[in-house]
Amino acid sequence: MIAERSEFKGKPMLILKRDESDKFPFSFGLSKAKLILESIEEIKKFVAENEK
């Protein structure tokens, strides 16, 4: 996984890529990052229940 920092309209962004050639990276700003952190246990539960 590759994590890069960027900016969009003057606001900080975090971009997550599987590798350098990832065509569809996952990007989000501070607001969504806070939401993810608040929901991390539910996200872990979701992954555990649906992972094959």
C-alpha positions as CSV (number, residue, x, y, z in Angstrom):
1,M,0.0,0.0,0.0
2,I,1.2,3.5,-0.9
3,A,0.0,6.6,1.0
4,E,0.5,10.0,-0.5
5,R,-0.5,13.4,0.7
6,S,-2.0,16.0,-1.7
7,E,-4.2,19.0,-1.8
8,F,-7.6,19.8,-3.3
9,K,-8.8,23.3,-3.4
10,G,-6.4,24.2,-0.7
11,K,-7.5,21.4,1.6
12,P,-5.3,18.4,2.7
13,M,-6.0,15.0,1.1
14,L,-4.8,11.5,1.7
15,I,-4.5,9.2,-1.3
16,L,-4.2,5.4,-0.8
17,K,-3.0,3.2,-3.6
18,R,-2.6,-0.6,-3.8
19,D,0.6,0.0,-5.8
20,E,2.2,2.6,-8.1
21,S,0.0,1.5,-11.1
22,D,-3.3,1.6,-9.2
23,K,-5.7,3.2,-11.6
24,F,-8.4,3.9,-9.0
25,P,-6.8,5.2,-5.8
26,F,-8.9,5.9,-2.7
27,S,-8.7,9.6,-1.7
28,F,-10.3,11.5,1.2
29,G,-9.9,14.7,3.2
30,L,-9.8,15.5,6.9
31,S,-13.6,15.2,7.4
32,K,-13.8,11.7,6.0
33,A,-10.6,10.7,7.8
34,K,-12.2,11.6,11.1
35,L,-15.3,9.6,10.2
36,I,-13.2,6.6,9.3
37,L,-11.3,6.8,12.6
38,E,-14.6,7.1,14.5
39,S,-15.9,4.0,12.7
40,I,-12.8,1.9,12.6
41,E,-14.2,-0.9,14.8
42,E,-17.3,-1.3,12.6
43,I,-15.0,-1.3,9.5
44,K,-12.9,-4.1,11.0
45,K,-16.0,-6.0,11.8
46,F,-17.3,-5.6,8.2
47,V,-14.0,-6.8,6.8
48,A,-13.9,-9.8,9.1
49,E,-17.5,-10.8,8.3
50,N,-17.1,-10.5,4.5
51,E,-13.5,-11.6,3.9
52,K,-13.1,-14.8,2.0
